[in-house]
């Protein structure tokens, strides 16, 4: 009986992973060229940084509301479907954006769609992963997610290379993976109408607030977010500084996503054995990406993107797995929404600051990025040392 439940839960996690694979193929492909696309429409570096930050602010900040509604209503699938529609179909419409202001609206709409559906999806993943190990479940999902994030940029890179930097075509072909993602989404909805039943219920008491361990963890998360440069600004730098030709920019993003996928699998397995120490190690490794990307040549930038991908892999897998260990199932949607709200607020503040710094001082940008992540390392070290005493 237990093995049957594990198989069923694993099937659910894999199907959610397939949905994420094709959806990431869509919007991560767009993300890989949004920066240079805005540059072709006349936007400045400050504008790109602010847009990236504002998109993440809304994309993460609205997750608190979405998470709260998810917990209250238990309408996991309707919330997921609405979010995916907005998230996916804002991307092909960028093919018709002739002004950077129009492109900005569509890019932000895509982030809002992701905000609506992410807390419900993460809660559903936490239900399925309880049978197979939190770290492995979230790590496997993130790896599949990043397969799509690897293929998508290569797809648009090919369009730019063979069609003389035709951004309209690059965005237009992303309609195909968007449609596939929705088909699999409805199929999964048919097979698993009640995903909350995948998790074994416990009789643990549910408190009204979150434990102090959760809030200490949030402090580490916000400093990670503040210092992590969003890719549109990195891509803008690659084009502005002529580090590489336009078709290679999404290839570099694809390489980062591949390192994200491999790192998520490895860190997921390690998390189930040694816990949050894995996140501490990942942040220490990845914080070196900024000097390599912004101050280095072509090859330093390449290695810097690999490190950037490792950090993203940790943020999208084990960072979420830890929440499932801290918070009971009935409050997990709100917990994920809260986590993402703080993450988004500080991502916005950090992105805006680094966008301004980019136009005035690359050294200042690098110092800001590394310093904020070092603070996160210190907080995570405290959590590791005091974990038994933080309730």
N, C-alpha and C positions, 0 to 999 in steps of 0.2 A: 504493500500500500504506500509506504513511504517513497519507494523508488518511483512509483507512478506519479506521485505528487511532484517529485523533483523533475521528472521528465516533462510534465505539463508546465511547470513553472519555467523550466529552461526554454521550452517552445515559445512561451509568452515573451520572455526576455529577448529571444532571437527575433521574433516578429516585430517587436518594438524597435529592435536594432535595425531591421530591414527598412522600416519606415524612416528612421533617422538617417540611414545610409542615403536614400534617394532625396530626402529633404535637404540634407547637408550638401549633396551633390548640386542642389539648386542654389541655396542661399550662400553657401561658402564659396562657390564659384564666383558669385556676384561680389562677395566681400573681397575676393582676391584682386578684383579689378576696379572696385569702387573708387579708390584713391586716385589712380591715374585717369579714370573716366571723369571724375570731378575736375581734375586739372585741365582736361581737354575742353571742359565747359566753362573754364575761367575762374574756378574757385581757388582761394589761397590756402596756404598750409594751416593758418589759424582756423579757417573755415572747416577744413577737413578734420582737424582735431576736435573742434566744437561739435561738428555733426556726428562724428564717431562717438564722442562722449554723450551727447544728447540722446542718440539712438540707444546707447547702452543704459543710460539713466531711465528712459521710459521702458526699455526692454527688460530691465531688472526691477525697477521701482514698482511697476504695475503688477509684478508677480506676488506682492504681498496681498493685494486685493484678490487676485485670481486664486491664490492659495487658500485664502480665508473662505472664499465662495466655494471652492472645491471641498473643503472640510465640512462646511455647513450643508451643502446640497448633496454631496456624494455623486454629483453628475460628472463623473470622470470623462466619459466619452463625448458628450455634447461639447464640453469645454475644450477638449482636445481637438475636435473636428473644426470648431470655429477658429481656434488659434492657427491650425495648420492652413486653412484656407487663406487667411490674411498673410501669414508667414510666407507661403509659397508663391502666391500669384501676384504679389507686389513686384517680384523679381523680373519676370518676362516683360512687364510693363515699362521697365527702365529702357527698353529698346525704343520707346516713343518719347523719351524725355529729352527735349531739345535745349532745356535751360537747367542750370545747376539747382535752381530753387525747386523745380519739379522733381528732379532726381532725389533731392534731399527728402521731400515729402514721402516718396515711395520707399526710400531706404528706412525711414523712421517707421512707416507703416509695417514694413517687414519685421522690425524689431518688436513692435507692439503685438503682432501676431504670435511671435515667439514667447512674449511675456504671458499671454493668455494661456497658452497650452503647456508651458514647461512645468509649473508646480504639479499639475495633474499627472503629467507623464512621469515625473520623478517619484511621486507618491506611488503610482502604479508599479514602477520598477522596484521600489522598495518592497512592495508586496511579493513580487515574484522572486526577488533576490534572497529573501529570507530562507528559501529552501536550498539555495546553492552557494551561499556565502555572499555577504554584502559586497565586499571588495571585488570578488570575481564577477558578480552580476553586473555591477556598475562598470567595471573595467571592460567586460565583454561588450556591453552596450556601447561604451565610448569608442572601443576599437572599431566596431562596425560603423558607428557614426563617422569616424574619421576615414574609413575606406571611401565613403562618399565624398568627404571633404578633400580627399586626395585626388579622386577621379575628376571631380567637378572643375577645379582649376586647370587641370590638364586639358579638359574639353574646351574651355574658353580660350586657353592659350593657343590651341590648334586653330580655333576660329580667327584669332587675332593674327596668327602667323600666316595662314594661307589666304586670308581675305584682306590683307593690307590694313590691319588695325581697325577692323570693322566691329565696333563695340555694339552696334545694333544687332548684328547677327549673333554675337557672343551671348547677349542677354536673351535673345529670342529662342535659341535652341534649348534653353533651360526649362521651357514649358514641358518637355518630355519627361525628365525625372520628377517634376512636380506632379504630373498626372499619375505616374507609377506609385509615388508615395501615398497619394490619396486612395488608390485602389487597394493597396495593402492595408491601409488604415481601416477601411470598411470591412475587409476580410477579417482582420484581427478583432474588430468590434463584434463580428458575428460569432467568432469562436470563443471569446472571453467577455461576455456581457457584464460580468461582475468580477473585475480583477481583484477587488479587495478580499475575495474568498481564497485567494492563493496563499495568503499569510495565515499562519496558525495564530489564533487569538490567545492572548495571555490575560491573566486576572490582575495584572499590576495596576495599582492606583494611578489615576490620571490627575495631575495637579493643574491648577488654573494657569499658572505661568510657566515659563521655561526655566530649567535649572541653571545655576550659575555657570556650570561647565559650558553650556551652550553660548552664553554671552562672552565668556573669555575666548572661546573659539571664534566668535564673530569679530573680535578685535584683530585677531591674526588675519582673518579673511579680508577685512577692509584695507589693511596695509598691502596685502598682496595685490588687491584690485587697483589701488591707487598708483602703484608703480609699474603696472603691466601695460605696455604700449599696445594699443589696438593696431591691427594690421593695416587698415587704410592709411595711417600716418607713416608706417614703415614703407608701404608701397609707394606713397607719395615721395618719400625720401629717395627710394631707389630710382625713380624716374627723374626727380629734380636734380639729384647729384650725378645722374648718368652712370650709376653703378652697373646697370645692365639695360638691354633693350626691352621694350614693352612686353613681348611675348614670353620673356623669361620670368617676369615678375610673378604671374600666377604659378609658374613651375616651382619657384622658391616657396610659395605658400603651400603647394602640394607636398613638397618635401617636409615642411613643418608639420603638416597634418599626418603624414606617414609616421613621423617620429612620435607624434601624439598618440597614434593608434598602438604602436608597439609598447610605448611607455605605459599606457593605460592597462594593457594586459598584464605586464610584469608587475606594475605597482598594485594592481587589483589583487593578484595572488599574494603578494607580500603583505598587503594590508590585512588580509584575513589571518595572517600569522603574527604580525608585530604591531598592527594598529597605526596610529597617527604619526609614528616616527617616520613612516614612508613619505608623508606630506612634507615634513621638516627637511628631509634629504632632497626631495624634488625641488623645493624652493631654493635651497642652497646651490643646487646645480644650475637652475634656470636663470637666476638673477644676473648671470654674466652675459646674457644675450644682448643687453642694451649697448654696452661699449663696442661689442663686435659688429652689431648691425649698423649703428650710427657713426662710428668712428673708423671702422675697418674698410678694407677693400672687398672685392668680389668674393674671395674665399673666406675671409672672416665673416662677411655677411651670411654666407651659406651655413657656416657652422653655428653662427648666432641664431639662425632660423631653426636649426635642429634643437638647440637649447630652448628656444621659445616654444616649440612644439611639445617638448617634455613638460614644461610648466603648464601648458594648456591641458595636457593629458591628466595631470594631477588635479587641476581645478575642476575638470568636468567629470571626474570619476570618484577618486577617493575622498575628495572634499565633500561630496554628496553622500558617500557611503557612511562617513562619520556621523552625519545628521541622523541617519536611520538607526544608528546605535544609541544615540542620545535621547531621541524623541519617540514616544509611542505612536502607533499607526494612526490613531484617531486625530492626532494633531500635526501629522507630518506635512500635510499640504500647507498649513500656515507656517510651519517651521521653514520649509523650503522657500516659501514666499518671503519670509523675513530675511533669511540668508541672502536671497537674491536682491532684495531691496537695498540692503546695506552694501552689498557688492556693487550694485549698479550706481548708487549714489557716489561712492568713492571712485568707481571707475570713471564716472563723468567728471568728477573734480580733478582726478589725475590726468585724464585725457585732455581736458581743457587746459590745464597747467602745462602739460608737455607739448600741446599744440602751440601755445604762446612761446614756450622756451625754444621750440624748433626754429621759429622765425628770428630768434635773437641769440641763442647760445646752445649749440649741440652738446657742449660739455655740461652745461647746466641741466639739460634734459637727462643725460646719462647719470649724473650724480643724484638727481631726484629719483630716478627709477631704482637705482641700486640701493639708496638709503632707505626708501620706504619698505622694500622687500627684506632688508636686513632687520628692520623693526619687527616684521612679521616672523622672521626666524627666531628672534628673541622670545616672542610670545609663544610660539609653538614649542620652543625648548622648555618654557615654563610649564606648559600643558603636559608635556611628556614627563617632566620631573614630578609634577603635582597631581597627575591624573587620578590617582587613588583617593586623593583628598578633595577633589573638585566634584561635587555632586550636582 
